[in-house]
Amino acid sequence: MTRGTAARVTVDLSGVWKYKVDRDCVGMKEKWYAASLDRSDWKDMKIPNNWYLTEVGDYDG
């Protein structure tokens, strides 16, 4: 690395991720981000994957 250049860091996010579609925009109010939240009813998505090829389709939210 030469002086004045930053090191590039990459993180592999492969694995199984939990998700839940928030069509009613309640996730922030209900604190879906809380570590203590029960996510047992959330769906799994194996990453890498293409979000648009799942049942979620073109959902944006």
PDB file of N, H, CA, C and O in Angstrom:
ATOM      1  N   MET A   1       0.850  -1.172   0.000  1.00  0.00           N
ATOM      2  CA  MET A   1       0.000   0.000   0.000  1.00  0.00           C
ATOM      3  C   MET A   1       0.893   1.233   0.000  1.00  0.00           C
ATOM      4  O   MET A   1       1.879   1.303   0.735  1.00  0.00           O
ATOM      5  N   THR A   2       0.541   2.182  -0.818  1.00  0.00           N
ATOM      6  H   THR A   2      -0.259   2.125  -1.415  1.00  0.00           H
ATOM      7  CA  THR A   2       1.328   3.406  -0.878  1.00  0.00           C
ATOM      8  C   THR A   2       0.756   4.437   0.076  1.00  0.00           C
ATOM      9  O   THR A   2      -0.405   4.365   0.480  1.00  0.00           O
ATOM     10  N   ARG A   3       1.571   5.366   0.413  1.00  0.00           N
ATOM     11  H   ARG A   3       2.514   5.425   0.084  1.00  0.00           H
ATOM     12  CA  ARG A   3       1.157   6.426   1.320  1.00  0.00           C
ATOM     13  C   ARG A   3      -0.037   7.189   0.736  1.00  0.00           C
ATOM     14  O   ARG A   3      -0.039   7.542  -0.443  1.00  0.00           O
ATOM     15  N   GLY A   4      -1.047   7.439   1.571  1.00  0.00           N
ATOM     16  H   GLY A   4      -1.045   7.153   2.529  1.00  0.00           H
ATOM     17  CA  GLY A   4      -2.209   8.198   1.133  1.00  0.00           C
ATOM     18  C   GLY A   4      -3.335   7.353   0.562  1.00  0.00           C
ATOM     19  O   GLY A   4      -4.363   7.889   0.147  1.00  0.00           O
ATOM     20  N   THR A   5      -3.154   6.040   0.535  1.00  0.00           N
ATOM     21  H   THR A   5      -2.319   5.605   0.872  1.00  0.00           H
ATOM     22  CA  THR A   5      -4.244   5.186   0.051  1.00  0.00           C
ATOM     23  C   THR A   5      -4.807   4.386   1.218  1.00  0.00           C
ATOM     24  O   THR A   5      -4.070   3.949   2.102  1.00  0.00           O
ATOM     25  N   ALA A   6      -6.095   4.207   1.206  1.00  0.00           N
ATOM     26  H   ALA A   6      -6.694   4.563   0.488  1.00  0.00           H
ATOM     27  CA  ALA A   6      -6.760   3.460   2.277  1.00  0.00           C
ATOM     28  C   ALA A   6      -6.854   1.987   1.899  1.00  0.00           C
ATOM     29  O   ALA A   6      -7.006   1.636   0.729  1.00  0.00           O
ATOM     30  N   ALA A   7      -6.763   1.148   2.898  1.00  0.00           N
ATOM     31  H   ALA A   7      -6.639   1.432   3.848  1.00  0.00           H
ATOM     32  CA  ALA A   7      -6.924  -0.288   2.669  1.00  0.00           C
ATOM     33  C   ALA A   7      -8.395  -0.583   2.395  1.00  0.00           C
ATOM     34  O   ALA A   7      -9.282  -0.002   3.020  1.00  0.00           O
ATOM     35  N   ARG A   8      -8.637  -1.474   1.472  1.00  0.00           N
ATOM     36  H   ARG A   8      -7.916  -1.946   0.965  1.00  0.00           H
ATOM     37  CA  ARG A   8     -10.006  -1.859   1.145  1.00  0.00           C
ATOM     38  C   ARG A   8     -10.377  -3.082   1.978  1.00  0.00           C
ATOM     39  O   ARG A   8      -9.673  -4.092   1.964  1.00  0.00           O
ATOM     40  N   VAL A   9     -11.477  -2.981   2.694  1.00  0.00           N
ATOM     41  H   VAL A   9     -12.049  -2.161   2.705  1.00  0.00           H
ATOM     42  CA  VAL A   9     -11.933  -4.066   3.551  1.00  0.00           C
ATOM     43  C   VAL A   9     -13.175  -4.692   2.926  1.00  0.00           C
ATOM     44  O   VAL A   9     -14.099  -3.983   2.529  1.00  0.00           O
ATOM     45  N   THR A  10     -13.195  -6.004   2.841  1.00  0.00           N
ATOM     46  H   THR A  10     -12.443  -6.580   3.164  1.00  0.00           H
ATOM     47  CA  THR A  10     -14.383  -6.705   2.358  1.00  0.00           C
ATOM     48  C   THR A  10     -14.887  -7.630   3.454  1.00  0.00           C
ATOM     49  O   THR A  10     -14.107  -8.200   4.217  1.00  0.00           O
ATOM     50  N   VAL A  11     -16.191  -7.766   3.518  1.00  0.00           N
ATOM     51  H   VAL A  11     -16.825  -7.303   2.898  1.00  0.00           H
ATOM     52  CA  VAL A  11     -16.824  -8.621   4.514  1.00  0.00           C
ATOM     53  C   VAL A  11     -17.746  -9.590   3.785  1.00  0.00           C
ATOM     54  O   VAL A  11     -18.607  -9.169   3.013  1.00  0.00           O
ATOM     55  N   ASP A  12     -17.573 -10.859   4.023  1.00  0.00           N
ATOM     56  H   ASP A  12     -16.874 -11.202   4.650  1.00  0.00           H
ATOM     57  CA  ASP A  12     -18.414 -11.878   3.407  1.00  0.00           C
ATOM     58  C   ASP A  12     -19.697 -12.014   4.231  1.00  0.00           C
ATOM     59  O   ASP A  12     -19.646 -12.401   5.399  1.00  0.00           O
ATOM     60  N   LEU A  13     -20.832 -11.700   3.633  1.00  0.00           N
ATOM     61  H   LEU A  13     -20.873 -11.386   2.684  1.00  0.00           H
ATOM     62  CA  LEU A  13     -22.118 -11.764   4.324  1.00  0.00           C
ATOM     63  C   LEU A  13     -22.898 -13.030   3.986  1.00  0.00           C
ATOM     64  O   LEU A  13     -24.089 -13.130   4.282  1.00  0.00           O
ATOM     65  N   SER A  14     -22.231 -13.986   3.372  1.00  0.00           N
ATOM     66  H   SER A  14     -21.264 -13.905   3.132  1.00  0.00           H
ATOM     67  CA  SER A  14     -22.891 -15.241   3.001  1.00  0.00           C
ATOM     68  C   SER A  14     -23.409 -15.956   4.239  1.00  0.00           C
ATOM     69  O   SER A  14     -22.803 -15.900   5.309  1.00  0.00           O
ATOM     70  N   GLY A  15     -24.528 -16.621   4.074  1.00  0.00           N
ATOM     71  H   GLY A  15     -25.020 -16.667   3.205  1.00  0.00           H
ATOM     72  CA  GLY A  15     -25.114 -17.374   5.169  1.00  0.00           C
ATOM     73  C   GLY A  15     -26.621 -17.338   5.063  1.00  0.00           C
ATOM     74  O   GLY A  15     -27.167 -17.011   4.009  1.00  0.00           O
ATOM     75  N   VAL A  16     -27.296 -17.669   6.143  1.00  0.00           N
ATOM     76  H   VAL A  16     -26.853 -17.935   6.999  1.00  0.00           H
ATOM     77  CA  VAL A  16     -28.752 -17.617   6.178  1.00  0.00           C
ATOM     78  C   VAL A  16     -29.158 -16.393   6.993  1.00  0.00           C
ATOM     79  O   VAL A  16     -28.773 -16.244   8.153  1.00  0.00           O
ATOM     80  N   TRP A  17     -29.939 -15.525   6.365  1.00  0.00           N
ATOM     81  H   TRP A  17     -30.251 -15.646   5.422  1.00  0.00           H
ATOM     82  CA  TRP A  17     -30.407 -14.290   6.996  1.00  0.00           C
ATOM     83  C   TRP A  17     -31.907 -14.382   7.230  1.00  0.00           C
ATOM     84  O   TRP A  17     -32.636 -14.956   6.421  1.00  0.00           O
ATOM     85  N   LYS A  18     -32.361 -13.817   8.337  1.00  0.00           N
ATOM     86  H   LYS A  18     -31.769 -13.351   8.995  1.00  0.00           H
ATOM     87  CA  LYS A  18     -33.783 -13.730   8.656  1.00  0.00           C
ATOM     88  C   LYS A  18     -34.337 -12.435   8.068  1.00  0.00           C
ATOM     89  O   LYS A  18     -33.669 -11.401   8.076  1.00  0.00           O
ATOM     90  N   TYR A  19     -35.575 -12.504   7.554  1.00  0.00           N
ATOM     91  H   TYR A  19     -36.118 -13.344   7.547  1.00  0.00           H
ATOM     92  CA  TYR A  19     -36.212 -11.285   7.062  1.00  0.00           C
ATOM     93  C   TYR A  19     -37.720 -11.363   7.246  1.00  0.00           C
ATOM     94  O   TYR A  19     -38.302 -12.441   7.365  1.00  0.00           O
ATOM     95  N   LYS A  20     -38.326 -10.191   7.264  1.00  0.00           N
ATOM     96  H   LYS A  20     -37.853  -9.315   7.167  1.00  0.00           H
ATOM     97  CA  LYS A  20     -39.782 -10.074   7.326  1.00  0.00           C
ATOM     98  C   LYS A  20     -40.152  -8.828   6.536  1.00  0.00           C
ATOM     99  O   LYS A  20     -39.583  -7.760   6.759  1.00  0.00           O
ATOM    100  N   VAL A  21     -41.089  -8.954   5.629  1.00  0.00           N
ATOM    101  H   VAL A  21     -41.552  -9.822   5.448  1.00  0.00           H
ATOM    102  CA  VAL A  21     -41.524  -7.824   4.818  1.00  0.00           C
ATOM    103  C   VAL A  21     -42.367  -6.894   5.689  1.00  0.00           C
ATOM    104  O   VAL A  21     -43.258  -7.341   6.411  1.00  0.00           O
ATOM    105  N   ASP A  22     -42.075  -5.607   5.613  1.00  0.00           N
ATOM    106  H   ASP A  22     -41.351  -5.244   5.027  1.00  0.00           H
ATOM    107  CA  ASP A  22     -42.745  -4.599   6.436  1.00  0.00           C
ATOM    108  C   ASP A  22     -43.668  -3.740   5.567  1.00  0.00           C
ATOM    109  O   ASP A  22     -43.434  -2.544   5.398  1.00  0.00           O
ATOM    110  N   ARG A  23     -44.701  -4.349   5.028  1.00  0.00           N
ATOM    111  H   ARG A  23     -44.891  -5.321   5.166  1.00  0.00           H
ATOM    112  CA  ARG A  23     -45.623  -3.637   4.122  1.00  0.00           C
ATOM    113  C   ARG A  23     -46.396  -2.517   4.826  1.00  0.00           C
ATOM    114  O   ARG A  23     -46.812  -1.556   4.178  1.00  0.00           O
ATOM    115  N   ASP A  24     -46.591  -2.628   6.136  1.00  0.00           N
ATOM    116  H   ASP A  24     -46.254  -3.408   6.662  1.00  0.00           H
ATOM    117  CA  ASP A  24     -47.357  -1.624   6.876  1.00  0.00           C
ATOM    118  C   ASP A  24     -46.473  -0.606   7.585  1.00  0.00           C
ATOM    119  O   ASP A  24     -46.973   0.237   8.330  1.00  0.00           O
ATOM    120  N   CYS A  25     -45.167  -0.678   7.363  1.00  0.00           N
ATOM    121  H   CYS A  25     -44.761  -1.363   6.758  1.00  0.00           H
ATOM    122  CA  CYS A  25     -44.203   0.280   7.936  1.00  0.00           C
ATOM    123  C   CYS A  25     -44.307   0.369   9.461  1.00  0.00           C
ATOM    124  O   CYS A  25     -44.364   1.464  10.020  1.00  0.00           O
ATOM    125  N   VAL A  26     -44.330  -0.779  10.123  1.00  0.00           N
ATOM    126  H   VAL A  26     -44.283  -1.669   9.669  1.00  0.00           H
ATOM    127  CA  VAL A  26     -44.413  -0.813  11.581  1.00  0.00           C
ATOM    128  C   VAL A  26     -43.103  -1.269  12.228  1.00  0.00           C
ATOM    129  O   VAL A  26     -42.984  -1.264  13.453  1.00  0.00           O
ATOM    130  N   GLY A  27     -42.139  -1.655  11.427  1.00  0.00           N
ATOM    131  H   GLY A  27     -42.236  -1.659  10.432  1.00  0.00           H
ATOM    132  CA  GLY A  27     -40.890  -2.204  11.947  1.00  0.00           C
ATOM    133  C   GLY A  27     -40.155  -1.289  12.909  1.00  0.00           C
ATOM    134  O   GLY A  27     -39.674  -1.747  13.946  1.00  0.00           O
ATOM    135  N   MET A  28     -40.058  -0.014  12.589  1.00  0.00           N
ATOM    136  H   MET A  28     -40.449   0.358  11.747  1.00  0.00           H
ATOM    137  CA  MET A  28     -39.370   0.922  13.487  1.00  0.00           C
ATOM    138  C   MET A  28     -40.168   1.103  14.778  1.00  0.00           C
ATOM    139  O   MET A  28     -39.598   1.078  15.868  1.00  0.00           O
ATOM    140  N   LYS A  29     -41.483   1.286  14.658  1.00  0.00           N
ATOM    141  H   LYS A  29     -41.946   1.307  13.772  1.00  0.00           H
ATOM    142  CA  LYS A  29     -42.328   1.496  15.832  1.00  0.00           C
ATOM    143  C   LYS A  29     -42.292   0.280  16.759  1.00  0.00           C
ATOM    144  O   LYS A  29     -42.269   0.420  17.982  1.00  0.00           O
ATOM    145  N   GLU A  30     -42.286  -0.907  16.165  1.00  0.00           N
ATOM    146  H   GLU A  30     -42.304  -1.020  15.171  1.00  0.00           H
ATOM    147  CA  GLU A  30     -42.271  -2.137  16.955  1.00  0.00           C
ATOM    148  C   GLU A  30     -40.857  -2.615  17.290  1.00  0.00           C
ATOM    149  O   GLU A  30     -40.677  -3.681  17.878  1.00  0.00           O
ATOM    150  N   LYS A  31     -39.869  -1.827  16.915  1.00  0.00           N
ATOM    151  H   LYS A  31     -40.015  -0.961  16.437  1.00  0.00           H
ATOM    152  CA  LYS A  31     -38.455  -2.083  17.232  1.00  0.00           C
ATOM    153  C   LYS A  31     -37.985  -3.450  16.749  1.00  0.00           C
ATOM    154  O   LYS A  31     -37.433  -4.240  17.516  1.00  0.00           O
ATOM    155  N   TRP A  32     -38.211  -3.714  15.472  1.00  0.00           N
ATOM    156  H   TRP A  32     -38.659  -3.073  14.849  1.00  0.00           H
ATOM    157  CA  TRP A  32     -37.769  -4.980  14.882  1.00  0.00           C
ATOM    158  C   TRP A  32     -36.255  -5.133  14.960  1.00  0.00           C
ATOM    159  O   TRP A  32     -35.733  -6.237  14.810  1.00  0.00           O
ATOM    160  N   TYR A  33     -35.563  -4.052  15.189  1.00  0.00           N
ATOM    161  H   TYR A  33     -35.987  -3.154  15.312  1.00  0.00           H
ATOM    162  CA  TYR A  33     -34.100  -4.074  15.263  1.00  0.00           C
ATOM    163  C   TYR A  33     -33.591  -4.551  16.624  1.00  0.00           C
ATOM    164  O   TYR A  33     -32.399  -4.821  16.768  1.00  0.00           O
ATOM    165  N   ALA A  34     -34.461  -4.659  17.617  1.00  0.00           N
ATOM    166  H   ALA A  34     -35.430  -4.440  17.501  1.00  0.00           H
ATOM    167  CA  ALA A  34     -34.048  -5.026  18.973  1.00  0.00           C
ATOM    168  C   ALA A  34     -33.501  -6.457  19.010  1.00  0.00           C
ATOM    169  O   ALA A  34     -34.078  -7.373  18.424  1.00  0.00           O
ATOM    170  N   ALA A  35     -32.394  -6.624  19.703  1.00  0.00           N
ATOM    171  H   ALA A  35     -31.925  -5.880  20.179  1.00  0.00           H
ATOM    172  CA  ALA A  35     -31.767  -7.946  19.809  1.00  0.00           C
ATOM    173  C   ALA A  35     -32.695  -8.954  20.485  1.00  0.00           C
ATOM    174  O   ALA A  35     -32.606 -10.153  20.219  1.00  0.00           O
ATOM    175  N   SER A  36     -33.578  -8.478  21.352  1.00  0.00           N
ATOM    176  H   SER A  36     -33.650  -7.504  21.567  1.00  0.00           H
ATOM    177  CA  SER A  36     -34.462  -9.372  22.106  1.00  0.00           C
ATOM    178  C   SER A  36     -35.732  -9.765  21.341  1.00  0.00           C
ATOM    179  O   SER A  36     -36.530 -10.550  21.854  1.00  0.00           O
ATOM    180  N   LEU A  37     -35.935  -9.243  20.140  1.00  0.00           N
ATOM    181  H   LEU A  37     -35.287  -8.606  19.723  1.00  0.00           H
ATOM    182  CA  LEU A  37     -37.146  -9.525  19.368  1.00  0.00           C
ATOM    183  C   LEU A  37     -37.228 -10.998  18.975  1.00  0.00           C
ATOM    184  O   LEU A  37     -36.235 -11.587  18.548  1.00  0.00           O
ATOM    185  N   ASP A  38     -38.398 -11.584  19.120  1.00  0.00           N
ATOM    186  H   ASP A  38     -39.204 -11.106  19.467  1.00  0.00           H
ATOM    187  CA  ASP A  38     -38.630 -12.970  18.693  1.00  0.00           C
ATOM    188  C   ASP A  38     -38.797 -12.984  17.176  1.00  0.00           C
ATOM    189  O   ASP A  38     -39.772 -12.446  16.651  1.00  0.00           O
ATOM    190  N   ARG A  39     -37.862 -13.588  16.484  1.00  0.00           N
ATOM    191  H   ARG A  39     -37.070 -14.025  16.910  1.00  0.00           H
ATOM    192  CA  ARG A  39     -37.889 -13.648  15.021  1.00  0.00           C
ATOM    193  C   ARG A  39     -38.245 -15.050  14.515  1.00  0.00           C
ATOM    194  O   ARG A  39     -37.951 -15.392  13.369  1.00  0.00           O
ATOM    195  N   SER A  40     -38.868 -15.846  15.359  1.00  0.00           N
ATOM    196  H   SER A  40     -39.107 -15.568  16.289  1.00  0.00           H
ATOM    197  CA  SER A  40     -39.164 -17.227  14.976  1.00  0.00           C
ATOM    198  C   SER A  40     -40.156 -17.321  13.819  1.00  0.00           C
ATOM    199  O   SER A  40     -40.184 -18.332  13.118  1.00  0.00           O
ATOM    200  N   ASP A  41     -40.971 -16.284  13.606  1.00  0.00           N
ATOM    201  H   ASP A  41     -40.948 -15.462  14.176  1.00  0.00           H
ATOM    202  CA  ASP A  41     -41.919 -16.310  12.493  1.00  0.00           C
ATOM    203  C   ASP A  41     -41.366 -15.629  11.234  1.00  0.00           C
ATOM    204  O   ASP A  41     -42.070 -15.524  10.229  1.00  0.00           O
ATOM    205  N   TRP A  42     -40.117 -15.170  11.282  1.00  0.00           N
ATOM    206  H   TRP A  42     -39.545 -15.256  12.098  1.00  0.00           H
ATOM    207  CA  TRP A  42     -39.488 -14.545  10.123  1.00  0.00           C
ATOM    208  C   TRP A  42     -39.028 -15.638   9.157  1.00  0.00           C
ATOM    209  O   TRP A  42     -38.819 -16.785   9.550  1.00  0.00           O
ATOM    210  N   LYS A  43     -38.877 -15.266   7.911  1.00  0.00           N
ATOM    211  H   LYS A  43     -39.046 -14.333   7.592  1.00  0.00           H
ATOM    212  CA  LYS A  43     -38.434 -16.217   6.889  1.00  0.00           C
ATOM    213  C   LYS A  43     -36.915 -16.202   6.779  1.00  0.00           C
ATOM    214  O   LYS A  43     -36.258 -15.232   7.159  1.00  0.00           O
ATOM    215  N   ASP A  44     -36.377 -17.286   6.257  1.00  0.00           N
ATOM    216  H   ASP A  44     -36.911 -18.073   5.949  1.00  0.00           H
ATOM    217  CA  ASP A  44     -34.937 -17.398   6.018  1.00  0.00           C
ATOM    218  C   ASP A  44     -34.641 -17.124   4.549  1.00  0.00           C
ATOM    219  O   ASP A  44     -35.418 -17.488   3.667  1.00  0.00           O
ATOM    220  N   MET A  45     -33.512 -16.481   4.302  1.00  0.00           N
ATOM    221  H   MET A  45     -32.880 -16.186   5.019  1.00  0.00           H
ATOM    222  CA  MET A  45     -33.028 -16.308   2.936  1.00  0.00           C
ATOM    223  C   MET A  45     -31.544 -16.644   2.929  1.00  0.00           C
ATOM    224  O   MET A  45     -30.754 -16.048   3.660  1.00  0.00           O
ATOM    225  N   LYS A  46     -31.183 -17.598   2.100  1.00  0.00           N
ATOM    226  H   LYS A  46     -31.825 -18.083   1.505  1.00  0.00           H
ATOM    227  CA  LYS A  46     -29.782 -17.974   1.971  1.00  0.00           C
ATOM    228  C   LYS A  46     -29.088 -16.947   1.077  1.00  0.00           C
ATOM    229  O   LYS A  46     -29.542 -16.656  -0.029  1.00  0.00           O
ATOM    230  N   ILE A  47     -27.994 -16.413   1.574  1.00  0.00           N
ATOM    231  H   ILE A  47     -27.625 -16.650   2.473  1.00  0.00           H
ATOM    232  CA  ILE A  47     -27.223 -15.406   0.858  1.00  0.00           C
ATOM    233  C   ILE A  47     -25.902 -16.038   0.448  1.00  0.00           C
ATOM    234  O   ILE A  47     -25.293 -16.702   1.287  1.00  0.00           O
ATOM    235  N   PRO A  48     -25.419 -15.886  -0.761  1.00  0.00           N
ATOM    236  CA  PRO A  48     -25.918 -14.967  -1.781  1.00  0.00           C
ATOM    237  C   PRO A  48     -27.191 -15.484  -2.449  1.00  0.00           C
ATOM    238  O   PRO A  48     -27.391 -16.687  -2.614  1.00  0.00           O
ATOM    239  N   ASN A  49     -28.030 -14.544  -2.821  1.00  0.00           N
ATOM    240  H   ASN A  49     -27.867 -13.566  -2.687  1.00  0.00           H
ATOM    241  CA  ASN A  49     -29.292 -14.829  -3.488  1.00  0.00           C
ATOM    242  C   ASN A  49     -29.751 -13.556  -4.182  1.00  0.00           C
ATOM    243  O   ASN A  49     -29.245 -12.470  -3.900  1.00  0.00           O
ATOM    244  N   ASN A  50     -30.693 -13.690  -5.071  1.00  0.00           N
ATOM    245  H   ASN A  50     -31.104 -14.572  -5.300  1.00  0.00           H
ATOM    246  CA  ASN A  50     -31.269 -12.533  -5.732  1.00  0.00           C
ATOM    247  C   ASN A  50     -32.647 -12.298  -5.142  1.00  0.00           C
ATOM    248  O   ASN A  50     -33.567 -13.079  -5.381  1.00  0.00           O
ATOM    249  N   TRP A  51     -32.795 -11.243  -4.383  1.00  0.00           N
ATOM    250  H   TRP A  51     -32.048 -10.608  -4.188  1.00  0.00           H
ATOM    251  CA  TRP A  51     -34.039 -10.874  -3.706  1.00  0.00           C
ATOM    252  C   TRP A  51     -35.225 -10.902  -4.665  1.00  0.00           C
ATOM    253  O   TRP A  51     -36.316 -11.340  -4.302  1.00  0.00           O
ATOM    254  N   TYR A  52     -35.006 -10.435  -5.882  1.00  0.00           N
ATOM    255  H   TYR A  52     -34.120 -10.078  -6.177  1.00  0.00           H
ATOM    256  CA  TYR A  52     -36.091 -10.313  -6.861  1.00  0.00           C
ATOM    257  C   TYR A  52     -36.581 -11.665  -7.380  1.00  0.00           C
ATOM    258  O   TYR A  52     -37.657 -11.738  -7.974  1.00  0.00           O
ATOM    259  N   LEU A  53     -35.824 -12.716  -7.172  1.00  0.00           N
ATOM    260  H   LEU A  53     -34.950 -12.656  -6.689  1.00  0.00           H
ATOM    261  CA  LEU A  53     -36.230 -14.039  -7.626  1.00  0.00           C
ATOM    262  C   LEU A  53     -36.977 -14.824  -6.550  1.00  0.00           C
ATOM    263  O   LEU A  53     -37.336 -15.982  -6.767  1.00  0.00           O
ATOM    264  N   THR A  54     -37.214 -14.211  -5.401  1.00  0.00           N
ATOM    265  H   THR A  54     -36.923 -13.271  -5.225  1.00  0.00           H
ATOM    266  CA  THR A  54     -37.947 -14.860  -4.315  1.00  0.00           C
ATOM    267  C   THR A  54     -39.402 -14.408  -4.347  1.00  0.00           C
ATOM    268  O   THR A  54     -39.798 -13.633  -5.217  1.00  0.00           O
ATOM    269  N   GLU A  55     -40.198 -14.896  -3.394  1.00  0.00           N
ATOM    270  H   GLU A  55     -39.877 -15.526  -2.687  1.00  0.00           H
ATOM    271  CA  GLU A  55     -41.600 -14.482  -3.325  1.00  0.00           C
ATOM    272  C   GLU A  55     -41.755 -13.006  -2.985  1.00  0.00           C
ATOM    273  O   GLU A  55     -42.839 -12.446  -3.151  1.00  0.00           O
ATOM    274  N   VAL A  56     -40.693 -12.374  -2.514  1.00  0.00           N
ATOM    275  H   VAL A  56     -39.813 -12.829  -2.379  1.00  0.00           H
ATOM    276  CA  VAL A  56     -40.727 -10.953  -2.183  1.00  0.00           C
ATOM    277  C   VAL A  56     -40.818 -10.111  -3.458  1.00  0.00           C
ATOM    278  O   VAL A  56     -41.409  -9.032  -3.458  1.00  0.00           O
ATOM    279  N   GLY A  57     -40.232 -10.612  -4.530  1.00  0.00           N
ATOM    280  H   GLY A  57     -39.752 -11.489  -4.530  1.00  0.00           H
ATOM    281  CA  GLY A  57     -40.308  -9.927  -5.827  1.00  0.00           C
ATOM    282  C   GLY A  57     -39.700  -8.547  -5.812  1.00  0.00           C
ATOM    283  O   GLY A  57     -38.558  -8.374  -5.385  1.00  0.00           O
ATOM    284  N   ASP A  58     -40.446  -7.563  -6.274  1.00  0.00           N
ATOM    285  H   ASP A  58     -41.373  -7.704  -6.621  1.00  0.00           H
ATOM    286  CA  ASP A  58     -39.909  -6.206  -6.381  1.00  0.00           C
ATOM    287  C   ASP A  58     -40.284  -5.330  -5.187  1.00  0.00           C
ATOM    288  O   ASP A  58     -40.302  -4.105  -5.300  1.00  0.00           O
ATOM    289  N   TYR A  59     -40.584  -5.951  -4.041  1.00  0.00           N
ATOM    290  H   TYR A  59     -40.570  -6.947  -3.949  1.00  0.00           H
ATOM    291  CA  TYR A  59     -40.893  -5.190  -2.822  1.00  0.00           C
ATOM    292  C   TYR A  59     -39.741  -4.256  -2.497  1.00  0.00           C
ATOM    293  O   TYR A  59     -38.578  -4.653  -2.562  1.00  0.00           O
ATOM    294  N   ASP A  60     -40.056  -3.032  -2.152  1.00  0.00           N
ATOM    295  H   ASP A  60     -41.001  -2.710  -2.099  1.00  0.00           H
ATOM    296  CA  ASP A  60     -39.056  -2.040  -1.784  1.00  0.00           C
ATOM    297  C   ASP A  60     -39.510  -1.395  -0.488  1.00  0.00           C
ATOM    298  O   ASP A  60     -40.477  -0.633  -0.469  1.00  0.00           O
ATOM    299  N   GLY A  61     -38.817  -1.699   0.581  1.00  0.00           N
ATOM    300  H   GLY A  61     -38.032  -2.318   0.566  1.00  0.00           H
ATOM    301  CA  GLY A  61     -39.244  -1.115   1.846  1.00  0.00           C
ATOM    302  C   GLY A  61     -38.351  -1.493   2.975  1.00  0.00           C
ATOM    303  O   GLY A  61     -38.580  -1.077   4.110  1.00  0.00           O
TER     304      GLY A  61
END
